[in-house]
Amino acid sequence: MGAQTYLERYLDRSGAIDWDPDRFGPIDVDRTVANVVWSLACIETDSTSQASKIERAGFTRAPDVGSFLPHWYEEEQEHGRFLFAVARASGIEPPGSARLSTDADQAGQPPGPMLAVLGRIPGADVAYLVTAAAAEYTARFMYSWLGDEFAGTPVVARHFKDLAAQEARHLGFYRSAAEARLDRSRLARRFGPIILRRYWRPVGIDTLGWDRWFDTFGPMVTDPRFQHQLVGIDRLVTALPGFADTTPMRSFLADHDLLLAA
């Protein structure tokens, strides 16, 4: 699939969801679920820093990513506004800053000044695209689940389904962009998996910090019902050329002594 084909396929259906907070407050939902919404709002809003990292690494110089990113950013920011509105209607106020992690939480991740160097390594752009695809896969699953959890507030439930559909389109773009690079570059197939294995971790840890992330999502990661869905990240990754032996979620679970459900 050519670059313009998969880019246009996404852009033809891009655009922020249409929602009105006056139509759904106050909301009666389990506090644990409301905390998940609040944490996801932080993650979506922190797309500001994610976009900055992508710029520093030079990935936006590629025509497809450079054209896609402004639309992605606009939609992710709108997701954050919607999620914070739902969290507020559920009784949780937004934080002063969406990024709640500390320097200690970033240990093992490439520092800002190193991104420009890392971005020049063959396959680094593929590692970014696969990481982004895994994040969108997670978001699609989470919003579909939240759509069910908010069934008692139909207008909110419908918007969560809208978010899930939008994240599915993001996922489609990232996966197609990664496949296009892998198809044409032997070096990308060789080094992309190495870089991914070195730096990958579940979406949200960079924003929330380890402790807050585990407090919110740890019960889901260890619950067999959710774990089966999350391990789908590995199925997504291993289907890519050169990534057959790369299983980031299983490796994450093993590294943190979290049992994989049968």
Phi and psi restraints in degrees (value plus and minus 20) as a CYANA .aco file:
   2 GLY   PHI     -89.5   -49.5
   2 GLY   PSI     139.0   179.0
   3 ALA   PHI     -76.1   -36.1
   3 ALA   PSI     -67.0   -27.0
   4 GLN   PHI     -84.9   -44.9
   4 GLN   PSI     -54.2   -14.2
   5 THR   PHI     -83.5   -43.5
   5 THR   PSI     -72.4   -32.4
   6 TYR   PHI     -93.5   -53.5
   6 TYR   PSI     -47.7    -7.7
   7 LEU   PHI     -88.3   -48.3
   7 LEU   PSI     -68.7   -28.7
   8 GLU   PHI     -84.8   -44.8
   8 GLU   PSI     -53.5   -13.5
   9 ARG   PHI     -79.8   -39.8
   9 ARG   PSI     -57.1   -17.1
  10 TYR   PHI     -96.4   -56.4
  10 TYR   PSI     -71.2   -31.2
  11 LEU   PHI     -82.3   -42.3
  11 LEU   PSI     -49.2    -9.2
  12 ASP   PHI     -80.6   -40.6
  12 ASP   PSI     -42.8    -2.8
  13 ARG   PHI    -140.2  -100.2
  13 ARG   PSI      -1.8    38.2
  14 SER   PHI    -102.3   -62.3
  14 SER   PSI     147.4   187.4
  15 GLY   PHI     113.9   153.9
  15 GLY   PSI     121.5   161.5
  16 ALA   PHI     -84.4   -44.4
  16 ALA   PSI     129.2   169.2
  17 ILE   PHI     -89.4   -49.4
  17 ILE   PSI     134.1   174.1
  18 ASP   PHI    -119.5   -79.5
  18 ASP   PSI      94.8   134.8
  19 TRP   PHI    -164.7  -124.7
  19 TRP   PSI     140.1   180.1
  20 ASP   PHI    -158.2  -118.2
  20 ASP   PSI      90.7   130.7
  21 PRO   PHI     -81.7   -41.7
  21 PRO   PSI     -42.6    -2.6
  22 ASP   PHI     -89.0   -49.0
  22 ASP   PSI     -31.5     8.5
  23 ARG   PHI    -112.9   -72.9
  23 ARG   PSI     -24.8    15.2
  24 PHE   PHI    -159.9  -119.9
  24 PHE   PSI      -0.4    39.6
  25 GLY   PHI    -120.2   -80.2
  25 GLY   PSI     150.4   190.4
  26 PRO   PHI     -84.4   -44.4
  26 PRO   PSI     140.7   180.7
  27 ILE   PHI    -140.6  -100.6
  27 ILE   PSI     112.6   152.6
  28 ASP   PHI    -120.3   -80.3
  28 ASP   PSI      85.4   125.4
  29 VAL   PHI    -164.5  -124.5
  29 VAL   PSI     135.0   175.0
  30 ASP   PHI     -75.2   -35.2
  30 ASP   PSI     119.0   159.0
  31 ARG   PHI     -81.1   -41.1
  31 ARG   PSI     -55.2   -15.2
  32 THR   PHI     -82.3   -42.3
  32 THR   PSI     -62.5   -22.5
  33 VAL   PHI     -86.1   -46.1
  33 VAL   PSI     -61.6   -21.6
  34 ALA   PHI     -81.1   -41.1
  34 ALA   PSI     -57.7   -17.7
  35 ASN   PHI     -84.9   -44.9
  35 ASN   PSI     -56.2   -16.2
  36 VAL   PHI     -82.9   -42.9
  36 VAL   PSI     -64.6   -24.6
  37 VAL   PHI     -79.8   -39.8
  37 VAL   PSI     -65.3   -25.3
  38 TRP   PHI     -80.7   -40.7
  38 TRP   PSI     -63.2   -23.2
  39 SER   PHI     -87.3   -47.3
  39 SER   PSI     -60.6   -20.6
  40 LEU   PHI     -85.0   -45.0
  40 LEU   PSI     -53.3   -13.3
  41 ALA   PHI     -82.5   -42.5
  41 ALA   PSI     -61.4   -21.4
  42 CYS   PHI     -81.1   -41.1
  42 CYS   PSI     -64.7   -24.7
  43 ILE   PHI     -83.7   -43.7
  43 ILE   PSI     -65.4   -25.4
  44 GLU   PHI     -85.3   -45.3
  44 GLU   PSI     -62.6   -22.6
  45 THR   PHI     -84.6   -44.6
  45 THR   PSI     -53.0   -13.0
  46 ASP   PHI     -94.2   -54.2
  46 ASP   PSI     -13.4    26.6
  47 SER   PHI     -79.9   -39.9
  47 SER   PSI     -37.4     2.6
  48 THR   PHI     -77.2   -37.2
  48 THR   PSI     -69.6   -29.6
  49 SER   PHI     -91.4   -51.4
  49 SER   PSI     -53.5   -13.5
  50 GLN   PHI     -84.4   -44.4
  50 GLN   PSI     -62.7   -22.7
  51 ALA   PHI     -82.6   -42.6
  51 ALA   PSI     -57.3   -17.3
  52 SER   PHI     -83.4   -43.4
  52 SER   PSI     -61.6   -21.6
  53 LYS   PHI     -82.8   -42.8
  53 LYS   PSI     -61.2   -21.2
  54 ILE   PHI     -84.0   -44.0
  54 ILE   PSI     -59.8   -19.8
  55 GLU   PHI     -83.6   -43.6
  55 GLU   PSI     -66.5   -26.5
  56 ARG   PHI     -80.7   -40.7
  56 ARG   PSI     -57.9   -17.9
  57 ALA   PHI     -92.9   -52.9
  57 ALA   PSI     -31.7     8.3
  58 GLY   PHI      64.0   104.0
  58 GLY   PSI      -9.4    30.6
  59 PHE   PHI     -91.4   -51.4
  59 PHE   PSI     -41.7    -1.7
  60 THR   PHI     -95.8   -55.8
  60 THR   PSI     -26.5    13.5
  61 ARG   PHI     -90.0   -50.0
  61 ARG   PSI     -41.7    -1.7
  62 ALA   PHI     -90.9   -50.9
  62 ALA   PSI     113.1   153.1
  63 PRO   PHI     -76.5   -36.5
  63 PRO   PSI     -59.2   -19.2
  64 ASP   PHI     -89.0   -49.0
  64 ASP   PSI     -69.3   -29.3
  65 VAL   PHI     -86.6   -46.6
  65 VAL   PSI     -61.7   -21.7
  66 GLY   PHI     -81.0   -41.0
  66 GLY   PSI     -53.7   -13.7
  67 SER   PHI     -99.8   -59.8
  67 SER   PSI     -54.1   -14.1
  68 PHE   PHI     -96.9   -56.9
  68 PHE   PSI     -59.2   -19.2
  69 LEU   PHI     -78.0   -38.0
  69 LEU   PSI     -63.5   -23.5
  70 PRO   PHI     -79.9   -39.9
  70 PRO   PSI     -57.3   -17.3
  71 HIS   PHI     -89.1   -49.1
  71 HIS   PSI     -64.1   -24.1
  72 TRP   PHI     -78.2   -38.2
  72 TRP   PSI     -65.4   -25.4
  73 TYR   PHI     -82.9   -42.9
  73 TYR   PSI     -65.4   -25.4
  74 GLU   PHI     -79.4   -39.4
  74 GLU   PSI     -62.9   -22.9
  75 GLU   PHI     -90.8   -50.8
  75 GLU   PSI     -60.6   -20.6
  76 GLU   PHI     -84.0   -44.0
  76 GLU   PSI     -60.0   -20.0
  77 GLN   PHI     -83.7   -43.7
  77 GLN   PSI     -58.9   -18.9
  78 GLU   PHI     -86.9   -46.9
  78 GLU   PSI     -56.7   -16.7
  79 HIS   PHI     -78.3   -38.3
  79 HIS   PSI     -64.8   -24.8
  80 GLY   PHI     -80.5   -40.5
  80 GLY   PSI     -63.0   -23.0
  81 ARG   PHI     -83.0   -43.0
  81 ARG   PSI     -63.3   -23.3
  82 PHE   PHI     -81.9   -41.9
  82 PHE   PSI     -67.2   -27.2
  83 LEU   PHI     -84.4   -44.4
  83 LEU   PSI     -60.8   -20.8
  84 PHE   PHI     -85.0   -45.0
  84 PHE   PSI     -55.7   -15.7
  85 ALA   PHI     -84.7   -44.7
  85 ALA   PSI     -60.8   -20.8
  86 VAL   PHI     -86.4   -46.4
  86 VAL   PSI     -62.7   -22.7
  87 ALA   PHI     -82.2   -42.2
  87 ALA   PSI     -61.4   -21.4
  88 ARG   PHI     -84.3   -44.3
  88 ARG   PSI     -62.8   -22.8
  89 ALA   PHI     -86.1   -46.1
  89 ALA   PSI     -40.2    -0.2
  90 SER   PHI    -113.6   -73.6
  90 SER   PSI     -19.5    20.5
  91 GLY   PHI      84.7   124.7
  91 GLY   PSI      -8.9    31.1
  92 ILE   PHI    -143.3  -103.3
  92 ILE   PSI     101.7   141.7
  93 GLU   PHI    -102.0   -62.0
  93 GLU   PSI     131.2   171.2
  94 PRO   PHI     -84.5   -44.5
  94 PRO   PSI     133.2   173.2
  95 PRO   PHI     -98.2   -58.2
  95 PRO   PSI     150.0   190.0
  96 GLY   PHI     -87.5   -47.5
  96 GLY   PSI     -50.8   -10.8
  97 SER   PHI    -159.5  -119.5
  97 SER   PSI     120.0   160.0
  98 ALA   PHI     -90.3   -50.3
  98 ALA   PSI     -49.8    -9.8
  99 ARG   PHI    -107.4   -67.4
  99 ARG   PSI      93.9   133.9
 100 LEU   PHI    -131.2   -91.2
 100 LEU   PSI     -21.9    18.1
 101 SER   PHI     -98.4   -58.4
 101 SER   PSI     146.5   186.5
 102 THR   PHI    -136.2   -96.2
 102 THR   PSI     154.4   194.4
 103 ASP   PHI     -79.2   -39.2
 103 ASP   PSI     -56.3   -16.3
 104 ALA   PHI     -82.9   -42.9
 104 ALA   PSI     -52.4   -12.4
 105 ASP   PHI     -88.5   -48.5
 105 ASP   PSI     -40.3    -0.3
 106 GLN   PHI    -112.5   -72.5
 106 GLN   PSI     -16.7    23.3
 107 ALA   PHI     -76.0   -36.0
 107 ALA   PSI     112.4   152.4
 108 GLY   PHI      69.7   109.7
 108 GLY   PSI     -27.0    13.0
 109 GLN   PHI    -118.4   -78.4
 109 GLN   PSI     131.0   171.0
 110 PRO   PHI     -87.0   -47.0
 110 PRO   PSI     108.3   148.3
 111 PRO   PHI     -87.6   -47.6
 111 PRO   PSI     138.9   178.9
 112 GLY   PHI     -69.6   -29.6
 112 GLY   PSI     -69.8   -29.8
 113 PRO   PHI     -81.9   -41.9
 113 PRO   PSI     -41.5    -1.5
 114 MET   PHI    -103.2   -63.2
 114 MET   PSI     -34.6     5.4
 115 LEU   PHI     -83.3   -43.3
 115 LEU   PSI     -58.3   -18.3
 116 ALA   PHI     -84.0   -44.0
 116 ALA   PSI     -56.0   -16.0
 117 VAL   PHI     -90.9   -50.9
 117 VAL   PSI     -67.4   -27.4
 118 LEU   PHI     -79.3   -39.3
 118 LEU   PSI     -57.2   -17.2
 119 GLY   PHI     -84.7   -44.7
 119 GLY   PSI     -37.6     2.4
 120 ARG   PHI    -107.3   -67.3
 120 ARG   PSI     -30.7     9.3
 121 ILE   PHI     -93.9   -53.9
 121 ILE   PSI     111.8   151.8
 122 PRO   PHI     -75.1   -35.1
 122 PRO   PSI     112.0   152.0
 123 GLY   PHI      72.8   112.8
 123 GLY   PSI     -31.3     8.7
 124 ALA   PHI     -83.8   -43.8
 124 ALA   PSI     -59.0   -19.0
 125 ASP   PHI     -85.4   -45.4
 125 ASP   PSI     -55.3   -15.3
 126 VAL   PHI     -86.1   -46.1
 126 VAL   PSI     -62.7   -22.7
 127 ALA   PHI     -79.7   -39.7
 127 ALA   PSI     -60.6   -20.6
 128 TYR   PHI     -82.6   -42.6
 128 TYR   PSI     -66.8   -26.8
 129 LEU   PHI     -85.0   -45.0
 129 LEU   PSI     -58.8   -18.8
 130 VAL   PHI     -89.4   -49.4
 130 VAL   PSI     -60.0   -20.0
 131 THR   PHI     -79.3   -39.3
 131 THR   PSI     -63.5   -23.5
 132 ALA   PHI     -85.5   -45.5
 132 ALA   PSI     -60.0   -20.0
 133 ALA   PHI     -82.2   -42.2
 133 ALA   PSI     -61.2   -21.2
 134 ALA   PHI     -83.6   -43.6
 134 ALA   PSI     -58.5   -18.5
 135 ALA   PHI     -85.2   -45.2
 135 ALA   PSI     -62.0   -22.0
 136 GLU   PHI     -89.7   -49.7
 136 GLU   PSI     -54.6   -14.6
 137 TYR   PHI     -78.3   -38.3
 137 TYR   PSI     -66.3   -26.3
 138 THR   PHI     -82.7   -42.7
 138 THR   PSI     -64.1   -24.1
 139 ALA   PHI     -82.6   -42.6
 139 ALA   PSI     -62.4   -22.4
 140 ARG   PHI     -79.5   -39.5
 140 ARG   PSI     -65.4   -25.4
 141 PHE   PHI     -83.3   -43.3
 141 PHE   PSI     -65.2   -25.2
 142 MET   PHI     -83.6   -43.6
 142 MET   PSI     -62.5   -22.5
 143 TYR   PHI     -91.5   -51.5
 143 TYR   PSI     -52.7   -12.7
 144 SER   PHI     -84.2   -44.2
 144 SER   PSI     -62.8   -22.8
 145 TRP   PHI     -83.4   -43.4
 145 TRP   PSI     -63.7   -23.7
 146 LEU   PHI     -86.3   -46.3
 146 LEU   PSI     -51.8   -11.8
 147 GLY   PHI     -78.3   -38.3
 147 GLY   PSI     -56.8   -16.8
 148 ASP   PHI     -93.3   -53.3
 148 ASP   PSI     -59.4   -19.4
 149 GLU   PHI     -85.8   -45.8
 149 GLU   PSI     -48.4    -8.4
 150 PHE   PHI    -120.9   -80.9
 150 PHE   PSI       6.4    46.4
 151 ALA   PHI     -78.9   -38.9
 151 ALA   PSI     -46.7    -6.7
 152 GLY   PHI     -92.6   -52.6
 152 GLY   PSI     -32.3     7.7
 153 THR   PHI    -143.3  -103.3
 153 THR   PSI      63.4   103.4
 154 PRO   PHI     -74.4   -34.4
 154 PRO   PSI     -57.7   -17.7
 155 VAL   PHI     -87.0   -47.0
 155 VAL   PSI     -56.5   -16.5
 156 VAL   PHI     -90.8   -50.8
 156 VAL   PSI     -63.0   -23.0
 157 ALA   PHI     -77.4   -37.4
 157 ALA   PSI     -61.8   -21.8
 158 ARG   PHI     -84.7   -44.7
 158 ARG   PSI     -59.4   -19.4
 159 HIS   PHI     -86.9   -46.9
 159 HIS   PSI     -55.0   -15.0
 160 PHE   PHI     -84.3   -44.3
 160 PHE   PSI     -56.6   -16.6
 161 LYS   PHI     -86.5   -46.5
 161 LYS   PSI     -55.7   -15.7
 162 ASP   PHI     -83.4   -43.4
 162 ASP   PSI     -62.3   -22.3
 163 LEU   PHI     -82.5   -42.5
 163 LEU   PSI     -62.1   -22.1
 164 ALA   PHI     -80.3   -40.3
 164 ALA   PSI     -61.9   -21.9
 165 ALA   PHI     -85.8   -45.8
 165 ALA   PSI     -57.4   -17.4
 166 GLN   PHI     -88.1   -48.1
 166 GLN   PSI     -60.9   -20.9
 167 GLU   PHI     -85.6   -45.6
 167 GLU   PSI     -51.8   -11.8
 168 ALA   PHI     -83.4   -43.4
 168 ALA   PSI     -56.8   -16.8
 169 ARG   PHI     -89.7   -49.7
 169 ARG   PSI     -60.1   -20.1
 170 HIS   PHI     -78.5   -38.5
 170 HIS   PSI     -66.4   -26.4
 171 LEU   PHI     -77.2   -37.2
 171 LEU   PSI     -64.8   -24.8
 172 GLY   PHI     -79.8   -39.8
 172 GLY   PSI     -60.6   -20.6
 173 PHE   PHI     -84.4   -44.4
 173 PHE   PSI     -71.7   -31.7
 174 TYR   PHI     -80.5   -40.5
 174 TYR   PSI     -62.8   -22.8
 175 ARG   PHI     -84.0   -44.0
 175 ARG   PSI     -64.3   -24.3
 176 SER   PHI     -85.0   -45.0
 176 SER   PSI     -60.1   -20.1
 177 ALA   PHI     -84.9   -44.9
 177 ALA   PSI     -59.9   -19.9
 178 ALA   PHI     -85.2   -45.2
 178 ALA   PSI     -65.1   -25.1
 179 GLU   PHI     -81.2   -41.2
 179 GLU   PSI     -59.8   -19.8
 180 ALA   PHI     -81.8   -41.8
 180 ALA   PSI     -60.8   -20.8
 181 ARG   PHI     -91.1   -51.1
 181 ARG   PSI     -60.2   -20.2
 182 LEU   PHI     -86.8   -46.8
 182 LEU   PSI     -55.3   -15.3
 183 ASP   PHI     -85.3   -45.3
 183 ASP   PSI     -49.8    -9.8
 184 ARG   PHI    -126.2   -86.2
 184 ARG   PSI     -20.3    19.7
 185 SER   PHI    -157.5  -117.5
 185 SER   PSI      94.8   134.8
 186 ARG   PHI     -86.2   -46.2
 186 ARG   PSI     -57.0   -17.0
 187 LEU   PHI     -86.4   -46.4
 187 LEU   PSI     -56.2   -16.2
 188 ALA   PHI     -83.9   -43.9
 188 ALA   PSI     -60.4   -20.4
 189 ARG   PHI     -85.9   -45.9
 189 ARG   PSI     -49.5    -9.5
 190 ARG   PHI    -100.7   -60.7
 190 ARG   PSI     -68.1   -28.1
 191 PHE   PHI    -114.1   -74.1
 191 PHE   PSI     -43.7    -3.7
 192 GLY   PHI     -75.6   -35.6
 192 GLY   PSI     -70.5   -30.5
 193 PRO   PHI     -81.6   -41.6
 193 PRO   PSI     -56.6   -16.6
 194 ILE   PHI     -83.1   -43.1
 194 ILE   PSI     -65.8   -25.8
 195 ILE   PHI     -86.2   -46.2
 195 ILE   PSI     -60.8   -20.8
 196 LEU   PHI     -81.0   -41.0
 196 LEU   PSI     -67.3   -27.3
 197 ARG   PHI     -82.9   -42.9
 197 ARG   PSI     -51.1   -11.1
 198 ARG   PHI     -91.9   -51.9
 198 ARG   PSI     -57.8   -17.8
 199 TYR   PHI    -136.5   -96.5
 199 TYR   PSI     -30.7     9.3
 200 TRP   PHI     -89.0   -49.0
 200 TRP   PSI     121.7   161.7
 201 ARG   PHI    -175.9  -135.9
 201 ARG   PSI     141.0   181.0
 202 PRO   PHI     -76.9   -36.9
 202 PRO   PSI     125.9   165.9
 203 VAL   PHI     -78.6   -38.6
 203 VAL   PSI     119.3   159.3
 204 GLY   PHI      86.8   126.8
 204 GLY   PSI     -42.9    -2.9
 205 ILE   PHI     -85.9   -45.9
 205 ILE   PSI     -60.7   -20.7
 206 ASP   PHI     -80.8   -40.8
 206 ASP   PSI     -52.3   -12.3
 207 THR   PHI    -104.9   -64.9
 207 THR   PSI     -68.6   -28.6
 208 LEU   PHI    -107.7   -67.7
 208 LEU   PSI     -46.6    -6.6
 209 GLY   PHI      69.2   109.2
 209 GLY   PSI     136.1   176.1
 210 TRP   PHI     -78.4   -38.4
 210 TRP   PSI     -70.3   -30.3
 211 ASP   PHI     -83.2   -43.2
 211 ASP   PSI     -68.3   -28.3
 212 ARG   PHI     -86.3   -46.3
 212 ARG   PSI     -57.1   -17.1
 213 TRP   PHI     -82.4   -42.4
 213 TRP   PSI     -67.8   -27.8
 214 PHE   PHI     -86.6   -46.6
 214 PHE   PSI     -56.2   -16.2
 215 ASP   PHI     -80.2   -40.2
 215 ASP   PSI     -59.5   -19.5
 216 THR   PHI    -103.3   -63.3
 216 THR   PSI     -68.7   -28.7
 217 PHE   PHI    -125.4   -85.4
 217 PHE   PSI     -32.2     7.8
 218 GLY   PHI     -74.0   -34.0
 218 GLY   PSI     -66.7   -26.7
 219 PRO   PHI     -79.6   -39.6
 219 PRO   PSI     -50.9   -10.9
 220 MET   PHI     -96.6   -56.6
 220 MET   PSI     -59.8   -19.8
 221 VAL   PHI     -82.6   -42.6
 221 VAL   PSI     -52.9   -12.9
 222 THR   PHI    -114.4   -74.4
 222 THR   PSI     -26.2    13.8
 223 ASP   PHI    -103.2   -63.2
 223 ASP   PSI     102.1   142.1
 224 PRO   PHI     -73.9   -33.9
 224 PRO   PSI     -53.0   -13.0
 225 ARG   PHI     -84.0   -44.0
 225 ARG   PSI     -62.6   -22.6
 226 PHE   PHI    -102.9   -62.9
 226 PHE   PSI     -55.2   -15.2
 227 GLN   PHI     -80.4   -40.4
 227 GLN   PSI     -58.0   -18.0
 228 HIS   PHI     -79.4   -39.4
 228 HIS   PSI     -59.9   -19.9
 229 GLN   PHI     -89.1   -49.1
 229 GLN   PSI     -63.8   -23.8
 230 LEU   PHI     -87.0   -47.0
 230 LEU   PSI     -54.9   -14.9
 231 VAL   PHI     -87.5   -47.5
 231 VAL   PSI     -33.0     7.0
 232 GLY   PHI     -78.1   -38.1
 232 GLY   PSI     -42.5    -2.5
 233 ILE   PHI     -74.7   -34.7
 233 ILE   PSI     -62.3   -22.3
 234 ASP   PHI     -85.5   -45.5
 234 ASP   PSI     -57.9   -17.9
 235 ARG   PHI     -84.0   -44.0
 235 ARG   PSI     -58.2   -18.2
 236 LEU   PHI     -82.3   -42.3
 236 LEU   PSI     -65.6   -25.6
 237 VAL   PHI     -92.2   -52.2
 237 VAL   PSI     -66.3   -26.3
 238 THR   PHI     -86.9   -46.9
 238 THR   PSI     -37.1     2.9
 239 ALA   PHI     -96.1   -56.1
 239 ALA   PSI     -31.6     8.4
 240 LEU   PHI    -103.3   -63.3
 240 LEU   PSI     124.5   164.5
 241 PRO   PHI     -76.7   -36.7
 241 PRO   PSI     105.6   145.6
 242 GLY   PHI      71.2   111.2
 242 GLY   PSI     -30.6     9.4
 243 PHE   PHI    -126.4   -86.4
 243 PHE   PSI      -2.6    37.4
 244 ALA   PHI     -77.8   -37.8
 244 ALA   PSI     -51.0   -11.0
 245 ASP   PHI    -122.9   -82.9
 245 ASP   PSI      -4.2    35.8
 246 THR   PHI    -126.6   -86.6
 246 THR   PSI      92.0   132.0
 247 THR   PHI    -147.2  -107.2
 247 THR   PSI      60.7   100.7
 248 PRO   PHI     -82.2   -42.2
 248 PRO   PSI     -59.8   -19.8
 249 MET   PHI     -90.7   -50.7
 249 MET   PSI     -63.6   -23.6
 250 ARG   PHI     -81.1   -41.1
 250 ARG   PSI     -60.3   -20.3
 251 SER   PHI     -85.2   -45.2
 251 SER   PSI     -60.2   -20.2
 252 PHE   PHI     -81.9   -41.9
 252 PHE   PSI     -66.1   -26.1
 253 LEU   PHI     -80.6   -40.6
 253 LEU   PSI     -64.1   -24.1
 254 ALA   PHI     -85.2   -45.2
 254 ALA   PSI     -61.4   -21.4
 255 ASP   PHI     -82.0   -42.0
 255 ASP   PSI     -48.3    -8.3
 256 HIS   PHI    -130.2   -90.2
 256 HIS   PSI       0.1    40.1
 257 ASP   PHI      35.3    75.3
 257 ASP   PSI      17.7    57.7
 258 LEU   PHI    -122.3   -82.3
 258 LEU   PSI     101.7   141.7
 259 LEU   PHI     -88.2   -48.2
 259 LEU   PSI     119.0   159.0
 260 LEU   PHI    -107.9   -67.9
 260 LEU   PSI     105.9   145.9
 261 ALA   PHI     -84.7   -44.7
 261 ALA   PSI     130.2   170.2
